[in-house]
Amino acid sequence: MPLLGCIADDFTGATDLASMLVRNGMRAVQVIGVPAPGTPAPDADAVIVALKSRTAPVRQAVSESLAALAWLQASGCRQFFFKYCSTFDSTDDGNIGPVAEALDDALGAGFALACPAFPVNGRSVYMGHLFVGSVLLNESGMENHPLTPMKDANLVRVLGRQTQGTVGLVPYSTVDQGAAAIRKAMTGLKEQGRRYAIVDAVSDAHLRAIGEAAESHALITGGSGIAIGLPDNFRRAGHLAEQS
């Protein structure tokens, strides 16, 4: 029975996520499209449902993502991960925000973090702003993308335009203190009525700490990078063998 159920908004991103999870000690299997109801899940620790929803109409993206979630829930997954690109590319209408909101509603989670950072590939988030290498996202060439032009590097604003809930920030100064500080900050944001939190990260150590802080979260959203911190949670809980 899989532990982690993942929904990816494109095929290549799903493959990248599977590779990241395997590298960190999880057996991962990628399936293309939503399996038919009743289809048994593969024998794996993590299952990634690969969709082509990044640039699909919002209603279609939400519908397919919810269908994927329902199948993963029926398969017995303990935690769920919505994977999108490390450049957070999405129009002001979505699809990142609407899909995250629909998944959050379906799970009754009430709160979800968002962290597209992938430092090894030059994607970092600092003070809520997404950098590609040393330049802001909206100066990286992504501002000219033909389908999802990213003209604003402030992810708090971007996600806020796409969702009904309010968006907070867990800044670098907190993230750098480790998992306990991140967890406390996210709890505080939720208590303030924030529904989402952009979380800064400029190193793999930050991603591991964020993953640990989100151990009890029903839903995590982000790029492939955030996945490096998730397998250890299942190890600590005794659900996953130590990595050899």
C-alpha positions as CSV (number, residue, x, y, z in Angstrom):
1,M,0.0,0.0,0.0
2,P,1.6,3.3,-1.0
3,L,2.5,5.9,1.6
4,L,2.7,9.0,-0.5
5,G,0.2,9.9,-3.2
6,C,1.4,12.5,-5.8
7,I,-0.4,14.4,-8.5
8,A,1.9,16.0,-11.1
9,D,0.7,18.6,-13.6
10,D,2.9,17.3,-16.4
11,F,4.6,14.1,-17.4
12,T,8.2,15.2,-17.3
13,G,7.7,16.8,-13.9
14,A,6.2,13.5,-12.6
15,T,9.3,11.6,-13.8
16,D,11.6,14.1,-12.1
17,L,9.6,13.7,-8.9
18,A,9.8,9.9,-9.1
19,S,13.6,10.1,-9.5
20,M,13.9,12.4,-6.5
21,L,11.9,10.1,-4.3
22,V,13.8,7.0,-5.4
23,R,17.1,8.8,-4.8
24,N,15.9,9.4,-1.2
25,G,14.9,5.8,-0.6
26,M,11.3,5.4,-1.7
27,R,10.1,2.9,-4.2
28,A,8.2,5.1,-6.7
29,V,6.0,4.3,-9.6
30,Q,4.6,6.8,-12.1
31,V,1.2,6.2,-13.9
32,I,0.1,8.2,-16.9
33,G,-3.4,9.6,-16.4
34,V,-5.9,8.8,-13.7
35,P,-6.4,5.0,-13.4
36,A,-10.0,3.7,-13.6
37,P,-11.7,3.4,-10.2
38,G,-11.0,0.1,-8.6
39,T,-7.6,-0.2,-10.3
40,P,-5.2,-1.5,-7.7
41,A,-2.2,0.7,-6.9
42,P,1.3,-0.4,-7.9
43,D,3.4,-2.1,-5.2
44,A,5.4,1.0,-4.2
45,D,6.0,3.5,-1.4
46,A,5.0,6.4,-3.6
47,V,2.7,6.6,-6.6
48,I,2.7,9.6,-8.9
49,V,-0.2,10.3,-11.2
50,A,1.0,12.2,-14.2
51,L,-1.5,14.6,-15.7
52,K,-1.3,17.1,-18.6
53,S,-3.1,19.8,-16.5
54,R,-0.6,22.7,-16.4
55,T,-2.1,24.6,-19.3
56,A,-5.5,22.9,-19.4
57,P,-8.6,24.9,-18.8
58,V,-9.0,25.4,-15.0
59,R,-12.1,23.3,-14.7
60,Q,-10.5,20.4,-16.5
61,A,-7.3,20.7,-14.4
62,V,-9.3,20.7,-11.2
63,S,-11.5,17.8,-12.2
64,E,-8.6,15.6,-13.3
65,S,-6.7,16.4,-10.1
66,L,-9.6,15.6,-7.9
67,A,-10.1,12.3,-9.8
68,A,-6.4,11.5,-9.2
69,L,-6.8,12.3,-5.5
70,A,-9.8,10.1,-5.1
71,W,-8.0,7.2,-6.7
72,L,-4.9,7.8,-4.5
73,Q,-7.1,8.0,-1.4
74,A,-8.8,4.7,-2.3
75,S,-5.4,3.2,-2.7
76,G,-4.6,4.0,1.0
77,C,-2.1,6.8,0.7
78,R,-1.3,8.5,4.0
79,Q,-0.2,11.9,2.6
80,F,-0.7,13.8,-0.7
81,F,1.6,15.9,-2.8
82,F,0.7,18.3,-5.6
83,K,3.7,18.7,-7.8
84,Y,4.1,21.7,-10.2
85,C,7.1,23.3,-11.9
86,S,9.9,24.9,-10.0
87,T,9.2,28.1,-12.0
88,F,5.6,28.2,-10.6
89,D,4.5,29.0,-14.1
90,S,0.8,29.5,-14.3
91,T,-1.5,32.2,-15.5
92,D,-3.2,34.6,-13.0
93,D,-6.3,32.4,-13.2
94,G,-4.4,29.2,-12.4
95,N,-3.9,26.3,-12.5
96,I,-1.7,26.1,-9.4
97,G,-4.0,27.9,-7.1
98,P,-7.3,26.4,-8.1
99,V,-6.0,22.9,-8.1
100,A,-4.3,23.4,-4.7
101,E,-7.5,24.9,-3.3
102,A,-9.7,22.0,-4.6
103,L,-7.3,19.4,-3.2
104,D,-7.2,21.2,0.1
105,D,-11.0,21.3,0.3
106,A,-11.3,17.7,-0.6
107,L,-8.9,16.6,2.1
108,G,-10.3,19.0,4.7
109,A,-6.8,20.2,5.4
110,G,-7.5,23.9,5.8
111,F,-3.9,24.8,5.2
112,A,-1.1,24.0,2.7
113,L,2.4,25.1,2.1
114,A,3.8,26.0,-1.3
115,C,7.5,25.8,-2.1
116,P,8.7,25.4,-5.7
117,A,12.3,25.8,-4.7
118,F,14.9,23.5,-6.3
119,P,18.3,24.9,-5.5
120,V,20.3,22.3,-7.3
121,N,18.6,23.5,-10.5
122,G,19.0,27.2,-9.6
123,R,15.5,27.8,-8.3
124,S,15.3,29.4,-4.9
125,V,12.7,31.3,-3.0
126,Y,13.8,34.3,-0.8
127,M,11.4,36.6,1.0
128,G,8.6,35.0,-1.1
129,H,10.3,35.9,-4.4
130,L,11.3,33.2,-6.8
131,F,14.8,33.4,-8.3
132,V,16.1,31.6,-11.3
133,G,19.9,31.6,-10.7
134,S,20.7,35.2,-9.7
135,V,17.7,36.9,-11.3
136,L,14.1,37.3,-10.4
137,L,11.7,35.0,-12.2
138,N,10.1,37.8,-14.1
139,E,13.6,38.8,-15.5
140,S,14.7,35.2,-16.4
141,G,12.9,34.9,-19.7
142,M,9.9,33.3,-18.1
143,E,8.1,36.6,-18.5
144,N,8.0,35.8,-22.3
145,H,6.6,32.3,-22.0
146,P,3.9,31.9,-24.7
147,L,1.4,30.0,-22.4
148,T,2.3,30.9,-18.9
149,P,4.1,34.3,-18.8
150,M,5.5,34.9,-15.3
151,K,5.6,38.7,-14.9
152,D,5.6,38.7,-11.1
153,A,8.3,37.0,-9.0
154,N,6.4,37.6,-5.7
155,L,4.7,34.2,-5.1
156,V,2.6,35.5,-2.2
157,R,0.9,37.9,-4.7
158,V,0.8,35.3,-7.5
159,L,-0.9,32.6,-5.4
160,G,-3.1,35.2,-3.8
161,R,-4.5,36.1,-7.2
162,Q,-5.3,32.5,-7.9
163,T,-7.1,31.5,-4.7
164,Q,-9.9,32.5,-2.4
165,G,-7.8,32.0,0.7
166,T,-5.2,34.4,2.0
167,V,-1.5,33.6,1.6
168,G,1.3,34.1,4.2
169,L,5.0,33.8,4.1
170,V,7.5,31.7,6.1
171,P,10.7,33.8,5.5
172,Y,14.3,32.7,5.2
173,S,15.1,33.9,8.8
174,T,12.6,31.3,10.1
175,V,13.4,28.5,7.7
176,D,17.1,28.8,8.5
177,Q,16.3,27.9,12.2
178,G,15.0,24.5,11.2
179,A,11.9,22.3,11.3
180,A,10.6,23.3,14.7
181,A,10.6,27.0,13.8
182,I,9.0,26.4,10.4
183,R,6.3,24.3,12.0
184,K,5.6,27.0,14.6
185,A,5.4,29.6,11.9
186,M,3.0,27.6,9.8
187,T,0.8,26.9,12.8
188,G,0.8,30.6,13.5
189,L,-0.2,31.5,10.0
190,K,-3.1,29.0,10.0
191,E,-4.3,30.4,13.4
192,Q,-4.3,33.8,11.8
193,G,-6.6,32.5,9.1
194,R,-4.1,32.1,6.3
195,R,-4.8,29.2,4.1
196,Y,-1.5,28.9,2.3
197,A,2.1,29.7,3.1
198,I,4.9,30.4,0.6
199,V,8.0,29.0,2.3
200,D,11.5,30.3,1.5
201,A,14.2,27.9,0.6
202,V,17.7,28.4,-0.8
203,S,19.4,25.1,0.0
204,D,18.6,21.4,0.2
205,A,19.0,21.6,4.0
206,H,16.0,24.1,4.0
207,L,14.0,21.7,1.9
208,R,14.7,18.8,4.3
209,A,13.6,21.0,7.2
210,I,10.4,22.1,5.5
211,G,9.6,18.5,4.7
212,E,10.1,17.5,8.4
213,A,8.0,20.5,9.5
214,A,5.1,19.3,7.2
215,E,5.1,15.7,8.5
216,S,1.5,15.9,9.7
217,H,0.2,17.9,6.7
218,A,-2.4,16.1,4.6
219,L,-1.4,18.1,1.6
220,I,2.0,19.5,0.5
221,T,2.5,21.5,-2.7
222,G,5.7,22.3,-4.5
223,G,8.3,21.4,-7.0
224,S,10.3,18.2,-7.0
225,G,12.8,19.6,-4.6
226,I,10.5,19.6,-1.6
227,A,10.2,15.8,-2.0
228,I,13.7,15.2,-0.6
229,G,12.4,15.9,2.9
230,L,9.4,13.6,2.8
231,P,10.9,10.0,2.9
232,D,12.6,10.6,6.3
233,N,9.1,11.4,7.8
234,F,7.9,7.9,6.9
235,R,11.2,6.4,8.3
236,R,10.8,8.1,11.6
237,A,7.2,6.8,11.8
238,G,8.4,3.3,11.1
239,H,6.7,3.0,7.7
240,L,9.8,3.0,5.5
241,A,13.1,1.1,5.9
242,E,16.3,2.9,6.5
243,Q,18.1,3.9,3.3
244,S,21.1,1.6,2.6
